[in-house]
Amino acid sequence: MKIRIAGTVGESIVDGPGFRYTIFTQGCPHNCEGCHNPQTHDFNGGHLVETDLILREIIKDPLLDGVTYSGGEPFCQCKPLTELADKIKGFGGFPLNIISYTGYTYEYLVSNADADNGYMELLKRLDYLVDGPFVLSKRSLELKFMGSSNQRFIDVQKSLKEGRAVVISPF
């Protein structure tokens, strides 16, 4: 399956805890003022790449702690990201956690999940979610792995079990 991406970073330390392989998805409907990645907004930009190619790049690096889906808006490409998450979780070489950023809130994703958009299928495969749009007036350089104070770092698996967003402190 192919995914439209703006690019990748092989060993990021700013997109979640530890060394992370970060995938910048292409296309975003939010257009947040002051966005750090405005080049990712155009749904026709970037380039298509096979998820198997991305997986091969990820498993080459035994130092990785996890994979981060950034953007753009990852939840606009749930199906290929879900497929990639299954491949990452199914790889037996070393355990990797998966984080996704989204301009949507956790509550929005859960209440608007259906088979067509794939929100719930992707959520089920994530370990952590940084949710909420970037708000320039709430920007803070002191937050770990978040750009503005309205955003939350959510333990997705606990949230799905408890039926509510379980916000945790980024490690």
Backbone as a chain_set.jsonl record, in Angstrom:
{"seq": "MKIRIAGTVGESIVDGPGFRYTIFTQGCPHNCEGCHNPQTHDFNGGHLVETDLILREIIKDPLLDGVTYSGGEPFCQCKPLTELADKIKGFGGFPLNIISYTGYTYEYLVSNADADNGYMELLKRLDYLVDGPFVLSKRSLELKFMGSSNQRFIDVQKSLKEGRAVVISPF", "coords": {"N": [[0.85, -1.174, 0.0], [0.438, 2.271, -0.66], [1.561, 5.418, 0.679], [1.142, 8.912, 1.002], [3.704, 11.094, 1.504], [5.561, 13.792, 3.025], [8.122, 13.567, 3.806], [10.766, 11.911, 5.674], [12.411, 11.378, 8.844], [15.21, 9.854, 10.018], [16.349, 9.444, 12.629], [15.029, 10.96, 14.998], [14.908, 13.117, 17.838], [13.062, 14.795, 18.828], [10.414, 14.243, 18.359], [9.012, 12.678, 20.13], [9.66, 10.337, 22.831], [13.016, 9.124, 23.174], [15.022, 7.67, 20.484], [13.583, 8.159, 17.349], [11.893, 7.111, 14.424], [10.577, 9.228, 12.18], [7.71, 9.955, 10.35], [6.54, 12.171, 8.054], [3.502, 12.894, 7.13], [1.69, 13.789, 4.159], [-0.571, 16.361, 3.493], [-3.089, 18.197, 5.001], [-5.952, 19.307, 6.698], [-6.231, 21.292, 8.601], [-4.667, 23.693, 8.731], [-3.279, 25.302, 10.702], [-2.497, 28.367, 12.235], [0.795, 29.503, 12.235], [1.912, 27.005, 11.95], [4.365, 24.45, 12.173], [5.068, 22.89, 10.029], [4.149, 23.86, 7.359], [4.474, 23.201, 4.679], [3.464, 20.711, 4.389], [0.744, 20.79, 4.062], [-0.651, 20.765, 1.567], [-2.611, 18.514, -0.142], [-1.919, 17.364, -2.523], [0.776, 17.505, -2.673], [4.159, 16.479, -1.828], [5.203, 13.024, -2.016], [4.429, 9.712, -3.221], [4.935, 6.676, -1.47], [5.796, 3.288, -0.902], [4.543, 1.416, 1.851], [6.012, -0.793, 2.642], [8.623, -0.122, 1.92], [9.172, 1.953, 3.707], [9.002, 0.492, 6.099], [11.225, -1.202, 5.784], [13.296, 0.655, 6.036], [12.917, 1.439, 8.688], [13.381, -0.932, 10.195], [16.042, -1.325, 9.791], [17.457, 0.05, 11.679], [18.571, -0.634, 14.724], [18.691, 0.933, 16.975], [16.447, 2.432, 17.341], [13.687, 3.611, 19.27], [11.079, 3.979, 18.737], [8.356, 4.831, 16.472], [7.124, 7.686, 14.861], [4.211, 9.22, 13.733], [3.697, 12.023, 11.977], [2.939, 15.247, 10.614], [1.717, 17.423, 8.222], [-1.52, 15.777, 8.45], [-1.869, 12.881, 10.014], [-4.22, 11.327, 10.378], [-5.66, 11.613, 8.107], [-4.793, 9.705, 6.455], [-5.357, 7.07, 7.315], [-5.618, 4.309, 6.592], [-3.168, 3.352, 5.16], [-1.343, 3.957, 7.213], [-2.265, 2.423, 9.318], [-1.827, -0.116, 8.26], [0.981, -0.013, 8.096], [1.589, 0.252, 10.826], [0.721, -2.247, 11.768], [2.62, -3.862, 10.518], [4.956, -2.917, 11.71], [4.495, -3.534, 14.421], [4.314, -6.256, 14.135], [6.832, -7.017, 13.491], [9.473, -8.89, 14.659], [12.006, -8.194, 15.593], [12.716, -6.054, 17.436], [11.01, -4.292, 20.039], [8.88, -1.615, 19.211], [7.413, 1.484, 19.984], [4.499, 3.344, 18.953], [3.707, 6.569, 18.069], [1.353, 9.103, 17.339], [0.765, 12.277, 15.958], [-1.921, 14.616, 15.891], [-4.235, 17.001, 14.62], [-6.795, 16.844, 15.369], [-9.003, 16.208, 18.17], [-8.79, 13.605, 20.634], [-11.337, 12.817, 21.471], [-12.923, 13.695, 19.329], [-11.976, 12.021, 17.263], [-12.74, 9.463, 18.208], [-15.541, 9.73, 18.449], [-16.26, 10.188, 15.834], [-15.475, 8.042, 14.401], [-15.532, 5.65, 11.832], [-15.961, 2.898, 9.542], [-15.148, 3.767, 7.05], [-13.4, 6.015, 7.376], [-11.419, 5.04, 9.059], [-10.431, 5.831, 11.561], [-10.68, 4.605, 14.164], [-9.46, 2.129, 13.762], [-6.791, 2.867, 13.326], [-6.247, 4.192, 15.761], [-6.389, 2.01, 17.555], [-3.97, 0.8, 17.168], [-2.04, 2.489, 18.034], [0.295, 3.633, 20.507], [0.651, 6.044, 21.816], [-0.776, 9.346, 21.638], [-0.59, 12.612, 20.466], [-2.7, 15.123, 20.762], [-4.932, 17.61, 19.317], [-5.195, 20.863, 17.796], [-2.439, 22.941, 16.734], [-2.028, 25.891, 18.499], [-1.214, 29.077, 18.08], [-1.205, 31.246, 19.949], [-0.972, 29.855, 22.278], [1.449, 28.716, 22.256], [4.382, 27.055, 23.385], [7.703, 26.638, 24.279], [8.566, 25.101, 26.282], [7.21, 22.766, 26.622], [7.209, 19.219, 26.488], [7.472, 17.483, 23.561], [5.202, 18.64, 22.48], [3.549, 21.4, 20.889], [1.838, 23.487, 21.679], [-0.003, 24.625, 24.556], [-2.604, 23.632, 24.701], [-2.576, 21.132, 23.673], [-2.461, 17.545, 24.17], [-0.803, 14.745, 25.691], [-1.468, 11.542, 25.209], [-2.208, 8.344, 26.537], [-3.021, 5.923, 24.535], [-3.904, 3.201, 24.544], [-4.748, 2.764, 27.232], [-6.709, 4.701, 27.27], [-8.597, 3.75, 25.406], [-9.453, 1.46, 26.765], [-10.552, 2.565, 29.101], [-12.485, 4.244, 28.126], [-12.241, 6.985, 27.883], [-10.174, 9.909, 27.42], [-6.958, 9.373, 28.5], [-4.71, 11.252, 29.896], [-1.252, 11.631, 30.044], [1.98, 12.354, 31.467], [4.533, 13.25, 29.294], [7.314, 11.105, 28.844]], "CA": [[0.0, 0.0, 0.0], [1.212, 3.506, -0.727], [1.203, 6.551, 1.52], [1.695, 10.181, 0.513], [4.489, 11.701, 2.577], [6.416, 14.936, 2.741], [9.474, 13.103, 4.053], [11.009, 11.152, 6.9], [13.638, 11.64, 9.587], [15.617, 8.539, 10.495], [16.602, 9.398, 14.071], [14.582, 12.208, 15.616], [14.795, 13.124, 19.296], [12.091, 15.828, 19.195], [9.062, 13.817, 17.992], [8.628, 11.645, 21.085], [10.78, 9.891, 23.656], [14.037, 8.256, 22.59], [15.289, 7.803, 19.051], [12.345, 7.842, 16.654], [11.776, 7.257, 12.981], [9.405, 10.091, 12.021], [7.111, 10.024, 9.02], [5.744, 13.382, 7.885], [2.468, 12.653, 6.131], [1.378, 14.936, 3.312], [-1.984, 16.712, 3.462], [-3.646, 18.582, 6.299], [-7.085, 20.211, 6.554], [-6.342, 22.216, 9.732], [-4.033, 24.982, 8.417], [-3.083, 26.045, 11.945], [-1.625, 29.535, 12.153], [2.095, 29.268, 12.848], [2.272, 25.595, 11.814], [5.793, 24.176, 12.0], [5.254, 22.166, 8.768], [3.11, 24.277, 6.4], [4.699, 22.56, 3.383], [2.759, 19.424, 4.379], [-0.704, 21.005, 3.994], [-1.199, 20.462, 0.247], [-2.901, 17.086, -0.304], [-1.31, 16.896, -3.775], [2.223, 17.655, -2.581], [4.912, 15.324, -1.368], [5.354, 11.921, -2.964], [3.91, 8.423, -2.776], [5.947, 5.675, -1.149], [5.251, 2.026, -0.4], [4.749, 1.217, 3.285], [7.084, -1.784, 2.813], [9.896, 0.589, 1.832], [9.343, 2.638, 4.992], [9.292, -0.543, 7.088], [12.616, -1.643, 5.603], [14.148, 1.698, 6.608], [12.748, 1.406, 10.145], [13.991, -2.119, 10.819], [17.502, -1.266, 9.622], [18.073, 0.783, 12.782], [18.26, -1.268, 16.003], [18.721, 1.922, 18.06], [15.164, 3.126, 17.438], [12.753, 3.312, 20.355], [9.715, 4.034, 18.241], [8.006, 5.471, 15.207], [6.18, 8.791, 15.034], [3.436, 9.701, 12.592], [3.511, 13.457, 12.111], [2.291, 15.708, 9.404], [0.409, 16.99, 7.781], [-2.484, 15.155, 9.357], [-1.844, 11.431, 9.829], [-5.547, 10.708, 10.355], [-6.198, 11.687, 6.74], [-4.263, 8.539, 5.744], [-5.434, 6.0, 8.311], [-5.444, 2.94, 6.086], [-1.763, 2.954, 5.026], [-0.645, 4.042, 8.497], [-2.675, 1.239, 10.073], [-1.079, -1.234, 7.68], [2.37, 0.123, 8.514], [1.638, -0.05, 12.262], [0.643, -3.706, 11.908], [3.913, -4.416, 10.11], [5.928, -2.538, 12.746], [4.192, -4.332, 15.625], [4.528, -7.65, 13.801], [8.252, -7.287, 13.296], [9.954, -9.476, 15.897], [13.375, -7.827, 15.92], [12.778, -5.254, 18.652], [9.709, -3.634, 20.236], [8.817, -0.184, 18.93], [6.109, 2.101, 20.241], [4.047, 4.213, 17.868], [3.061, 7.819, 18.473], [0.85, 9.919, 16.237], [0.27, 13.627, 16.195], [-3.136, 14.93, 15.155], [-4.886, 18.27, 14.912], [-8.101, 16.509, 15.94], [-8.933, 15.751, 19.554], [-9.08, 12.185, 20.836], [-12.79, 12.673, 21.531], [-13.433, 13.829, 17.962], [-11.639, 10.812, 16.508], [-13.558, 8.348, 18.686], [-16.97, 9.941, 18.165], [-16.472, 10.242, 14.389], [-14.852, 6.863, 13.795], [-16.343, 4.696, 11.069], [-15.147, 1.997, 8.719], [-14.607, 4.473, 5.892], [-12.248, 6.876, 7.667], [-10.384, 4.238, 9.703], [-9.888, 6.448, 12.773], [-10.579, 3.663, 15.28], [-8.464, 1.106, 13.442], [-5.469, 3.432, 13.576], [-6.114, 4.398, 17.207], [-6.148, 0.724, 18.217], [-2.583, 0.384, 16.96], [-1.138, 3.494, 18.593], [0.603, 3.627, 21.932], [0.45, 7.4, 22.326], [-1.343, 10.326, 20.719], [-0.546, 14.025, 20.828], [-3.894, 15.594, 20.068], [-5.309, 19.011, 19.331], [-4.514, 21.729, 16.83], [-1.447, 23.88, 17.24], [-2.606, 27.219, 18.712], [-0.066, 29.975, 18.171], [-1.257, 32.03, 21.187], [-0.671, 28.955, 23.396], [2.748, 28.101, 21.947], [5.331, 26.993, 24.485], [8.914, 25.875, 24.001], [8.87, 24.319, 27.479], [6.448, 21.521, 26.599], [7.875, 18.085, 25.856], [6.839, 16.829, 22.417], [3.975, 19.347, 22.098], [3.835, 22.758, 20.479], [1.016, 24.473, 22.375], [-0.493, 24.107, 25.837], [-3.908, 22.969, 24.558], [-2.357, 19.77, 23.204], [-2.344, 16.555, 25.245], [-0.061, 13.516, 25.434], [-2.479, 10.575, 25.635], [-1.955, 6.903, 26.482], [-4.158, 5.483, 23.726], [-4.432, 1.897, 24.958], [-5.512, 2.984, 28.471], [-7.89, 5.501, 26.917], [-9.585, 2.87, 24.771], [-9.988, 0.583, 27.815], [-11.327, 3.326, 30.078], [-13.544, 4.993, 27.468], [-11.993, 8.423, 28.021], [-8.777, 10.254, 27.159], [-6.073, 9.284, 29.663], [-3.581, 12.129, 29.632], [-0.08, 11.316, 30.859], [3.113, 13.243, 31.28], [5.514, 12.633, 28.378], [8.457, 10.606, 29.597]], "C": [[0.895, 1.236, 0.0], [0.651, 4.562, 0.208], [1.845, 7.794, 0.923], [2.399, 10.86, 1.681], [5.225, 12.941, 2.079], [7.873, 14.537, 2.921], [9.549, 12.305, 5.337], [12.278, 11.67, 7.56], [14.0, 10.331, 10.266], [15.84, 8.408, 11.985], [16.288, 10.754, 14.686], [14.564, 12.048, 17.135], [13.764, 14.149, 19.766], [10.641, 15.418, 18.935], [8.542, 12.698, 18.883], [9.863, 11.172, 21.822], [11.732, 8.95, 22.924], [14.323, 8.588, 21.14], [14.064, 7.325, 18.287], [12.516, 7.998, 15.151], [10.482, 8.046, 12.779], [8.99, 10.168, 10.563], [6.233, 11.267, 8.978], [4.751, 13.137, 6.752], [2.17, 13.94, 5.379], [-0.131, 15.131, 3.285], [-2.497, 17.012, 4.849], [-4.785, 19.574, 6.091], [-7.113, 21.333, 7.593], [-5.784, 23.61, 9.456], [-3.865, 25.864, 9.652], [-2.125, 27.22, 11.728], [-0.323, 29.24, 12.883], [2.56, 27.821, 12.774], [3.761, 25.442, 11.53], [6.089, 23.526, 10.639], [4.231, 22.583, 7.699], [3.264, 23.653, 5.015], [3.967, 21.223, 3.284], [1.25, 19.577, 4.192], [-1.336, 20.565, 2.674], [-1.372, 18.948, 0.064], [-2.301, 16.506, -1.593], [0.21, 17.003, -3.761], [2.893, 16.365, -2.165], [5.073, 14.269, -2.44], [4.795, 10.634, -2.349], [5.058, 7.463, -2.532], [5.247, 4.435, -0.588], [5.531, 1.899, 1.097], [5.851, 0.184, 3.54], [8.462, -1.137, 2.75], [10.189, 1.309, 3.149], [9.691, 1.621, 6.077], [10.74, -1.003, 6.985], [13.598, -0.626, 6.197], [14.102, 1.649, 8.139], [13.521, 0.243, 10.75], [15.501, -2.202, 10.62], [18.192, -0.707, 10.865], [17.69, 0.169, 14.131], [18.271, -0.303, 17.197], [17.377, 2.626, 18.265], [14.353, 2.649, 18.638], [11.318, 3.292, 19.856], [9.602, 4.745, 16.916], [6.972, 6.544, 15.51], [5.536, 9.13, 13.706], [3.175, 11.176, 12.838], [2.89, 13.961, 10.823], [2.72, 17.08, 8.999], [-0.48, 16.425, 8.893], [-2.506, 13.654, 9.117], [-3.229, 10.79, 9.711], [-6.292, 10.934, 9.034], [-5.698, 10.513, 5.899], [-4.237, 7.327, 6.686], [-5.107, 4.623, 7.756], [-3.971, 2.563, 5.878], [-0.992, 3.027, 6.343], [-1.018, 2.878, 9.408], [-1.917, 0.015, 9.576], [0.38, -1.189, 8.128], [2.517, -0.202, 9.998], [1.579, -1.555, 12.502], [1.968, -4.357, 11.555], [4.987, -4.115, 11.156], [5.73, -3.4, 13.988], [4.452, -5.817, 15.377], [5.976, -8.025, 13.593], [8.841, -7.748, 14.622], [11.324, -9.038, 16.35], [13.539, -7.052, 17.213], [11.451, -4.499, 18.791], [9.798, -2.124, 19.982], [7.435, 0.336, 19.308], [5.788, 3.053, 19.095], [3.282, 5.387, 18.459], [2.512, 8.482, 17.216], [0.482, 11.295, 16.767], [-1.019, 13.777, 15.41], [-3.65, 16.304, 15.561], [-6.298, 18.07, 15.438], [-7.92, 16.205, 17.424], [-9.233, 14.26, 19.592], [-10.596, 11.956, 20.79], [-13.427, 12.787, 20.149], [-13.191, 12.546, 17.175], [-12.528, 9.638, 16.912], [-15.024, 8.53, 18.287], [-17.275, 9.994, 16.67], [-15.862, 9.055, 13.651], [-15.884, 6.036, 13.045], [-15.413, 3.898, 10.164], [-14.498, 2.718, 7.542], [-13.366, 5.306, 6.221], [-11.133, 6.148, 8.409], [-9.799, 4.81, 10.979], [-9.665, 5.421, 13.88], [-9.536, 2.581, 15.007], [-7.049, 1.623, 13.682], [-5.263, 3.646, 15.076], [-5.767, 3.11, 17.928], [-4.694, 0.283, 18.116], [-1.561, 1.352, 17.553], [-0.891, 3.26, 20.075], [0.282, 4.992, 22.541], [-0.063, 8.304, 21.223], [-1.103, 11.714, 21.288], [-1.668, 14.662, 20.037], [-4.103, 17.094, 20.197], [-4.544, 19.833, 18.325], [-3.425, 22.557, 17.509], [-2.123, 25.241, 17.332], [-1.454, 28.174, 19.014], [-0.045, 30.768, 19.482], [-0.955, 31.185, 22.428], [0.659, 28.218, 23.187], [3.658, 28.144, 23.166], [6.512, 26.124, 24.083], [9.305, 24.991, 25.182], [8.138, 22.982, 27.516], [7.248, 20.419, 25.922], [6.976, 17.51, 24.775], [5.507, 17.452, 22.002], [4.332, 20.79, 21.776], [3.059, 23.827, 21.215], [0.32, 23.812, 23.563], [-1.877, 23.468, 25.776], [-3.755, 21.502, 24.134], [-2.124, 18.833, 24.387], [-1.534, 15.354, 24.769], [-0.895, 12.395, 26.055], [-1.968, 9.149, 25.507], [-3.171, 6.291, 25.787], [-4.741, 4.17, 24.223], [-5.232, 1.998, 26.254], [-6.795, 3.749, 28.176], [-8.978, 4.637, 26.306], [-10.226, 1.942, 25.801], [-10.923, 1.33, 28.756], [-12.46, 4.139, 29.452], [-13.443, 6.499, 27.625], [-10.52, 8.672, 27.759], [-7.986, 10.204, 28.466], [-4.801, 10.05, 29.333], [-2.445, 11.769, 30.587], [0.989, 12.357, 30.603], [4.095, 12.556, 30.336], [6.767, 12.248, 29.162], [9.738, 11.195, 29.118]], "O": [[1.975, 1.236, 0.591], [-0.546, 4.605, 0.493], [2.958, 7.737, 0.4], [1.787, 11.162, 2.706], [5.473, 13.108, 0.885], [8.759, 15.095, 2.274], [8.542, 12.055, 5.998], [13.109, 12.315, 6.922], [13.194, 9.764, 11.003], [15.548, 7.359, 12.557], [17.175, 11.588, 14.868], [14.244, 10.977, 17.651], [13.603, 14.354, 20.969], [9.726, 16.175, 19.26], [7.735, 11.873, 18.454], [10.983, 11.557, 21.484], [11.305, 8.091, 22.152], [13.926, 9.636, 20.632], [13.56, 6.229, 18.533], [13.199, 8.906, 14.678], [9.409, 7.583, 13.165], [9.803, 10.41, 9.671], [5.298, 11.404, 9.767], [5.109, 13.168, 5.575], [2.373, 15.039, 5.896], [-0.881, 14.177, 3.079], [-2.367, 16.199, 5.764], [-4.616, 20.571, 5.39], [-7.936, 22.242, 7.483], [-6.362, 24.604, 9.896], [-4.26, 27.03, 9.65], [-1.072, 27.068, 11.108], [-0.34, 28.777, 14.023], [3.507, 27.443, 13.464], [4.342, 26.199, 10.753], [7.216, 23.597, 10.148], [3.513, 21.726, 7.184], [2.297, 23.58, 4.257], [3.864, 20.661, 2.193], [0.54, 18.572, 4.166], [-2.451, 20.043, 2.672], [-0.398, 18.196, 0.11], [-2.19, 15.288, -1.73], [0.864, 16.629, -4.734], [2.277, 15.299, -2.15], [5.08, 14.578, -3.632], [4.704, 10.494, -1.129], [6.031, 7.433, -3.286], [4.238, 4.535, 0.109], [6.622, 2.233, 1.56], [6.553, 0.274, 4.547], [9.376, -1.564, 3.457], [11.316, 1.278, 3.644], [10.584, 1.865, 6.888], [11.409, -1.172, 8.005], [14.609, -1.005, 6.788], [15.129, 1.801, 8.801], [14.247, 0.428, 11.727], [16.163, -3.054, 11.213], [19.377, -0.96, 11.083], [16.595, 0.425, 14.632], [17.899, -0.687, 18.306], [17.193, 3.337, 19.253], [14.332, 1.465, 18.974], [10.446, 2.673, 20.466], [10.585, 5.193, 16.324], [6.061, 6.338, 16.311], [6.211, 9.305, 12.692], [2.503, 11.537, 13.805], [2.371, 13.175, 10.031], [3.736, 17.698, 9.317], [-0.217, 16.582, 10.085], [-3.088, 13.191, 8.137], [-3.381, 9.797, 9.0], [-7.428, 10.489, 8.875], [-6.127, 10.342, 4.758], [-3.215, 6.655, 6.825], [-4.387, 3.854, 8.393], [-3.553, 1.523, 6.386], [-0.077, 2.233, 6.562], [-0.188, 2.4, 10.182], [-1.426, -0.788, 10.368], [0.949, -2.216, 8.498], [3.476, -0.868, 10.388], [2.306, -2.079, 13.345], [2.394, -5.301, 12.22], [5.827, -4.965, 11.449], [6.693, -3.933, 14.54], [4.774, -6.554, 16.309], [6.318, -9.206, 13.526], [8.709, -7.043, 15.623], [11.777, -9.472, 17.41], [14.421, -7.367, 18.011], [10.841, -4.115, 17.793], [10.695, -1.452, 20.491], [6.418, -0.283, 18.995], [6.674, 3.504, 18.37], [2.344, 5.218, 19.238], [3.134, 8.427, 16.155], [-0.039, 11.443, 17.872], [-1.193, 13.135, 14.374], [-3.511, 16.714, 16.713], [-6.931, 19.02, 15.9], [-6.8, 15.972, 17.878], [-9.861, 13.722, 18.679], [-11.072, 11.019, 20.15], [-14.366, 12.056, 19.836], [-14.09, 12.043, 16.501], [-13.014, 8.901, 16.054], [-15.668, 7.583, 17.837], [-18.433, 9.858, 16.276], [-15.748, 9.066, 12.425], [-16.969, 5.758, 13.555], [-14.225, 4.199, 10.048], [-13.423, 2.327, 7.088], [-12.4, 5.316, 5.458], [-9.992, 6.608, 8.385], [-8.767, 4.328, 11.446], [-8.586, 5.369, 14.469], [-8.815, 2.166, 15.914], [-6.201, 0.889, 14.188], [-4.202, 3.31, 15.603], [-4.927, 3.118, 18.828], [-4.243, -0.537, 18.917], [-0.363, 1.068, 17.571], [-1.752, 2.757, 20.796], [-0.28, 5.085, 23.632], [0.176, 8.069, 20.038], [-1.38, 11.965, 22.461], [-1.614, 14.742, 18.81], [-3.53, 17.751, 21.066], [-3.384, 19.546, 18.029], [-3.492, 22.833, 18.707], [-2.724, 25.703, 16.362], [-0.809, 28.088, 20.059], [1.021, 30.946, 20.071], [-0.711, 31.728, 23.505], [0.946, 27.227, 23.858], [3.701, 29.14, 23.889], [6.335, 25.005, 23.602], [10.263, 24.223, 25.096], [8.431, 22.148, 28.373], [7.893, 20.654, 24.9], [5.849, 17.097, 25.049], [4.757, 16.84, 21.242], [5.292, 21.338, 22.317], [3.541, 24.949, 21.371], [0.086, 22.603, 23.573], [-2.281, 22.813, 26.737], [-4.705, 20.725, 24.229], [-1.662, 19.246, 25.45], [-1.575, 14.992, 23.593], [-1.015, 12.307, 27.277], [-1.368, 8.785, 24.496], [-4.233, 6.158, 26.396], [-5.962, 4.039, 24.315], [-6.291, 1.38, 26.369], [-7.841, 3.475, 28.765], [-10.152, 4.777, 26.65], [-11.423, 1.667, 25.717], [-11.958, 0.802, 29.163], [-13.308, 4.668, 30.171], [-14.443, 7.209, 27.513], [-9.705, 7.755, 27.862], [-8.309, 10.91, 29.422], [-3.936, 9.573, 28.598], [-2.657, 11.622, 31.791], [0.913, 13.135, 29.652], [4.453, 11.399, 30.555], [7.217, 12.99, 30.036], [10.801, 10.876, 29.651]]}, "num_chains": 1, "name": "protein.A"}
